[in-house]
Amino acid sequence: MASVLLTNEGLERIKTELERIKSLDINHCAICLGTEKQDISSLSMQDAKKGFYQKRILYLEDIIATSKIIDT
């Protein structure tokens, strides 16, 4: 991925989102997947959400790794 130009504020927002997803959303999906007596559509929806969050984490980590801070 090419370098991403960010302000300090933009970088902090991305870091905040990444931490939120890592701490809350993935844990919530894991709990939902572990709950008994769910129907197939509910399980597939939870699995799709978990996949989305896992891809989002990789995307945000890549942005942080390749970002260049600009002065405003």
Secondary structure, 3 states (H helix, E strand, C coil): CCCEEECHHHHHHHHHHHHHHHHHHHHHHHHHHHCCCCCHHHHHHHHHHHHHHHHHHHHHHHHHHHEEECCC
